[in-house]
Amino acid sequence: MPLLRGNLHAHTTFSDGVRSPAALVAEYEALGYDFLAITDHEDHDNWVEPGYQRALERLRPELLLFRGVELNYDPLSQHVGKVMGHTETLWVLNHPARYKLSVAETLERIAIIRAAGWPLDAVEVTDTGLYKPV
């Protein structure tokens, strides 16, 4: 199975990103990515703004595009990505490196968030977008 190149956590100008949805998709396609999840923040007006939904619906990407949202788990000031596919949802613990969490602290946060009913499936390993194979 080939290694797929993708990003499960990207923002657009509808939250705190610097590119429109179309420009973001075009950039990732130009970089040769296989998949992308647009996960704008929940606390912006993007979910109620009709322009956001229309902008996403107009996209005709060549890469596999997932819709999602970055949620706030307020008791820990922790961001959690919710990436939605056709039949399944992937829950991602975002930013442990940015928060400078140790492995033990990351595992503790996962346990707390899961106990609250958020079924975390994955952990973001970088928020710089750079992958360096070992």
Secondary structure, DSSP 8 states (H G I E B T S, - for coil): -----EEEEE--TTTT-SS-HHHHHHHHHHTT-SEEEE--BTTSGGGT-HHHHHHHHH---SSEEEEEEEEEEGGGTEEEEEEE-SS-EEEEE--TTTTT--HHHHHHHHHHHHHTT----EE---SS------
